């Protein structure tokens, strides 16, 4: 490639490797890490503002939780499109496009004067976050040697968790000082930085170094079936607590039918030599199949608790939004320090063992929350949150590696997309599940979240939701044991 050509056309992967040498793969990883940090921040930080937003728009609990679950639905479904987008447009165009959409969603959400517009902005942010999140796993498994993959996962994970660790603390202060709108604008500097880095370090090629080609179309039928199934699942969970249980049954039946149709269509596409949205050959690899089960349950517990903990602290323990962020900050710092250590262990120790330890610690954290009372010391809450974040530190660098290392190289983009889809499907269901079970248990204890006063009965309802999450994590350990390779 001549100098003139390099100035008129974006550089290829080989050109960038030649220009930056051995360190290029780390520059590439850090570049996409900034964008994923922005997407994760947008997914979690809004939870601190849900009570304030609910008061502003006079929302009930069911409508308010759609600020989180609407984002999750969009993110879950759009993850399936990542392999197709990368093959058609290449790394750079796909990545920059998602960052522009995330930036637009953050600005639109911050200036919106109706709840409908806030939801539209959240869906836009979710679509962008879903496309970008499988990309780092593809880069780690393709650009790094096997003995470096754990270290790369640890570095990436450490950077990514700084967003939810620092974000709620800053977001809580912003909500107290400037209101809920301010938290939408926090993604703006991250998006701008990620776009600049993308033009500097991301190649225009598709995964594997091949040129991006616009030869195959997107599997729109598969995408439609996956979208309908996800929407029916979430709405069905919401309707379980309504006065019309038959609607819940109909929606959940629609979810089952849609996902069954999705699997049938993917099999048909694969048999006909087409390009399915999700290559079901992935699940012929036993570690990947078991890892997907772990990812689903783990997603349910993780994102359900991400919604539950801020609500618990503000509505159950009557702490301010800024207190919530401050309490979660030490746990986030410990998580950031744990991940690189576990990442190095993942290069030498069995990943199934690391994932199992992490799930056990996460289950213990949820169980310990049940001993807290209104007069409990705040350091106990901090300590229990730290236990859970150490567990996350064991799971995050290990799960994708354990599930995806056995895959054929050509299946890696599909594998990264599929396992993230399964995890986020669990997460989307987890947010709704926690909100619904909490409302159910509050009613059983004769309380509701509209009551401005807290009580021991309210804490008992929260305890029962924490017990459910602990049980789910314990169940996931059984699947984690199956990640062992003979």
N, C-alpha and C positions, 0 to 999 in steps of 0.2 A: 504493500500500500504506500503510495507516495504521500509527501507532506501535503500537497494540494488536495488530494483525496481525503486525507484525514481531517482537513479543515472544513470540507464541504459535506462530509458524511460522518455520523457518529461512529466512534471506534468500535471495532469488534472485540470479542473476548480475548483473542490471541494478541491483538494490538495492545490492549490494556495490560495483559500479563507481561508483555515485553517491556512496556513503559515503566511499570511499577515493580517488577521483579517478584521475588518470593513473598513479599509482604502484601501483595495485591489482594490475595484471598481474605486477609483480615480487614483491609480497607472496604472490600465488598460487603463483608458481614456487618461491619459497623454502619455502613450506609443504610442497609435495609433495617438494621436494628432501630435507628432513629424513627423511621416510619412506623414500625410496629409499636414502639413506645407510645407514639401519638395515638394509634388506634386503640391500644389497651387503656390508655388514660381516658379516652373518650368513652370507653365501655364501662369503667368502674367509678370514675370521679363523680358522675351525675347522681349516684346513689346518696351522696352526702346532701344533695340539694332537694331530694324528693319531698321531705316534709315541707320545706319552704315553698316549693313549686305547687304542692297540693293545696296549700292555703291560698296561694295567689290565684289559682284557677278554680278553687273550690271543688276539688276532686275527691272522689271516694278512693278507697284503697285499691279496688280492682282496676280503675282507670289509671291511677298513678303508677302502678307497677308496669303498665305497658310502656312507660318511658324506658325501662330496662329491657323488658321482654321483646318489645318491637325492634329494638336494636339487635337483640340476639337472633330473632327470626331472620332479619336481613343478612346478618353476618353469617349465620349458619348456611343459608341457601347459596349465597354468593361464593362461598369457599369451593363449591363444586365446579365453578367456572375457571378457577385459576390455571389448571393445566392447559385448557383450550386457549385462554388469553395469552399465556406465555408462548405457546406454539405459534399463535397467529401474529402476535404483535411484538414478541420479545420481552426481555426483562425490563428495559428502560421505559418503553411506552406504557406497558402495563402498570409499572410501579408509579410513574409520574401521574398517570391518569387517576389512580386511586388516591394519591395524596391531594390532588386538586379537588376531587370530590369530597374528601374528608375535610379539607379546609373550607369549602363552600358550606358543608353541613354545620360546622362549628360556628361560622359567622351567622348563618341563617337562624340557628337555634338561639343564639344570643340576642338577636334583634326581634324575634318572633313575638307578636302580641296576641296569639291565640294558641290554645293547646294543640289544635290540629297541625299548625305550622311547626310546633316543637316536635311533634311525632314525625312529620315528614323529614325534618332535619335529622332526627335520630335515625330514621331508616336510611337516609343517604350516607350518614356516617357508618352505619352497620354494613352497607354494601361495600364501602371502601375497605373497612377493616377486615371483612371476610376474604376479599381477594388477596390482600397483602400478607395475611398471617401464615399461609403455608409456604411462602417463598423462602424464608430463612432455612427451614428444614431441608428444602431441595438444595440450597447452596451448600449447607454443611455436609450433606451426604455425597455431593458431586465434586466439590472443590477441595475438600480436606481428606487426607489419608485416614484410614481407620483408626490409627493410634492417636490422631489429633481430634477426632470427632467429639469425644467427650469434653476435651478442653474448649473447643469451639462452642459447644452447646452450653458449657458453663459460663463462658464470657458473654455469650448472647443472652442467656437467662439472667445473669447478674444485671446487665444493662436494662433489660426489659422490665424487671421487677422494680427498678427504681421509680418507674412511672407511677404504678399504684402505691408505692411506699411513700413517695414525696407528694404525689398528687392530692390525696385526701387531706393531708395536713394543710397544704396551701389552699386547696379548695374550700375546706371548712372555714378558714379565716376569711376568704373572699366572700363566702355566703353570708357570714356574720356582718361583714363590713359593707358589701355592695349588693347582696342579694343573689338569687340563683342564676341570673343571666351571666354573671361573670365567669362561671366555671366553663361555659361553652367556648370562651375565647382562649382557654389555656392551650388548646391544640395548635393555635395559629403559628407560634414560633417554631414548633417541632415540624410542622408541615413545610414551612418555608425552608428550613435547614435541610430536610430530607430531599426536597426537590433539587436544591443546589448540589447535594452530594450525588444524587442520581445521575445528573448530567456529567459529573466528574468521574464516577467509578462504575456505573452500571453499563454492561454491554447491551447492544441491540439484539443479540442472538437469543434464541430459545434455549431451554435447558439442554445440556450436552454439547453446546457450541454450534449447533446447526442454525442456519439462517431461518428467521421467522418467515413462515409461508402462509398465505391466506388461501389455503386449498380446501380445508374441511370446515363445514359449518358447525355451529353450536348445536348440541342435542337439546333443542327447545322442548321437546315432549318430556324428556327426562327432567329438565329443570322445572317445568310446570308441575309435574307430578310430585317432585320433591318439595316445591313451594306449597302446594295445596296440602300435602301431608303434614308439613310443619305447622302451617296455620291452623289446620283442623285439630292437631294435637294440643296446641297451646290454648285455643279457644275452648276446646273440650274440657281441659283442666280448669279453666276459669268458670265454665258453666256448671261444674260439679257442685259448686256452693250456691247456685242460684235457685230460684223457685221453680225452675223448669228442668228437672233432671233428664227428661227425654231429649232435650237439645244437647246435653252433654254426651249422652249415649250416641246420638246421631253423629256428632262431630268426631268422637273418638272412633266410631266405626268408619267414618270417612277417612280418618288418618290411617287406620289399618289398611283400608282398601287402596288408598293412594300409595302407601309405601310398598304394598304388595305389587301394585301395578308398576311402580318404579323399578323394583327388582326384576319383574318379568320383562320390561322394556329394555333394561340394561343387558340382560341375557340375550335377548333377541338381537340387539345392536351388535353385540360381540360376535354372536354366531354368524351374522350376515357380513362380517368384515368391516363394520362401521366403527365409529369412534364414540363409544358410550361416555356419558358424563362421569360415571364411576365404573372402573374396570373391576368386575366382580372376581376376576382371577386373583386379585389381591388376597381375598379371604381363603384361598387355597393354601396360603402360607400360615401355618398354625400360630407362630408368634404374633403375626399381624392380626389374626382373628381374635386372639386372646387380648392383645393390646387394645383393640377397638372396644372390647367389653369394658376393660379397665378405664379407657378414655371416656366412655359414656357415663359410667357411674361417677368417676372423678369429676367430670364436668358438671354433673348434677349437684354434687356436694359443694364444689368450689364456687360456682356462680350463684347457687342458692344462698350460700353463706355470705357472699359478697353483697347480696341484696339484704340479707337478714341482719348482719352485724350492725350496720349503721342504724337501722330501724330499732334494733334491740337497745342500743346505747342511748338513742335519743328519746324513744317512746317508752321503753321499759325502765331504763335507769335514769332518765331525765337529764342527760348530759347535753351540752350544746354541740353544735356542728363542729366548732373549732376544737373542742375537747375530743371528739371522735377521731379527728385527724391526728391529734397529738398522741392519743393512746395507741393508734395503729402504726405510728411512725417507727418506734423501736422494733416492732415485729418485722416491718418491711426492711429495715437495715440488716437485721439478723438474716432474713431471707436472702438479701443481696450478697451477704458474706458466705452463706451456706452453699449457694449454687455453684460457684467456681470450684470449691473443694470437692463437692459431689461430682462435678463434671470430670475432674481428673480421676476420681475413683471409677467412673463409668468406663474409662479406658482400660481398667485393670480388673474390676470386680463385676460379677454377674449383674446385669441390669434388673433382672426379676427380683433379686434380693434388695437392691436399693429402692425399687418401687414399692415393695412390700413394707419396708421400714417406714417409708414416707406415708403410706396409707395408714399404718398403725398409729403414727404420731398425729396425723390429721384427725383420726377417729378419737384419740385421747383428748385432743384439744376441744372437740365438740362436747365430749362427755364432761370435761372439767367445767365448761361453762354452766353446767347445770347446778353447780354448788354455789354459784354467786347469789347474793341477796342484795337488797337495797342498801344495807349498811356495810357491805363488803368493801375492803380496801381496793383502790383503783390499781395498785400494783399487781393484785391477783389477776385482774382482767388483762393487764399487759403481759403477764407471765404466760397465761393460757393462750393468748394470741401468738406469742413467740413459739410455743410448742407446735402450733398448727403451721406456722410459717417455716419452721425447720422441716416439717413433714413435706411441705410443698417443695422445699429446696432439694429434697431427695427425689421427688417424682419428676419435676420439670425437665432436668437434663437427661433423665434415664428412659422415660417411657417411649418417646419417639425413636430413640436409638434402638431400644430392645425390640420394638415392633417392626422397624423399617430396615434394619441392617440386613436381614435375610432376603430382601426383595431383589429381583432382577433390576439392573440399572434403568432399563426403559420404564419400569413401573414406579420409580421413585417419585416423579411429580404427581402421579395419580395417588400414590400412597400417602404423600403429605397432605393432599387435598382431602382424601377420604377420612383419614384419622382425625383431622381437624374438624371435618363436618360432623363426625360422630360425637366428638367431644363437645362441640358447640350445640348439637342437638340436645345432648344431655344438659348443657348449661341453660339453654332456652327453656327446657322443661323444668329445670331446677328452680329458676326464678319464679315461675308460675306456681310450682308445687309448694315452695316455701310460703309464698304469699297466701295461698289458699288454705294450707294446713294451719298456718298461724291464725287466719280469720276464723277457721272452724274451731280451733282449740280455745280461742278467746271467747267465742260465743258459748262454748261448753262450760267455761269458767264464769260466765255471766259478765263479760267485759267486752269492750270494743276499742279500736284505736281512736275513735272520735272522742272518747272520754279523756279530758285533759289530765286527769290524775292517774298515777300508776298505783300498783298494789301487788301483794304477794300472789294473788290469783293471776294477774297479768304475767308475772315472771314465770309462773308454773306453765302457762301456755307456751311461752318462749322455750322453756326447758324441754317440752315435749317435741318441739321442732328440732332442737339441737340433738335430742336423742335419735330422731329419725336420720339425721345426717351422719351421726356416728355409726349407726347400723349400716347405712349404705357404704361407708368407707370400709367397714369390716367385711362386707360382702365382696367388695372389689379385690380384697387380698386373695381370695380364692382364685380369681381369674389371673392375678399377677403371678401366682406360682406357675401358671401354665406358660409363662413367657420363656421358661427354661428350654434351651435347645439341646437336643441329643447330640 
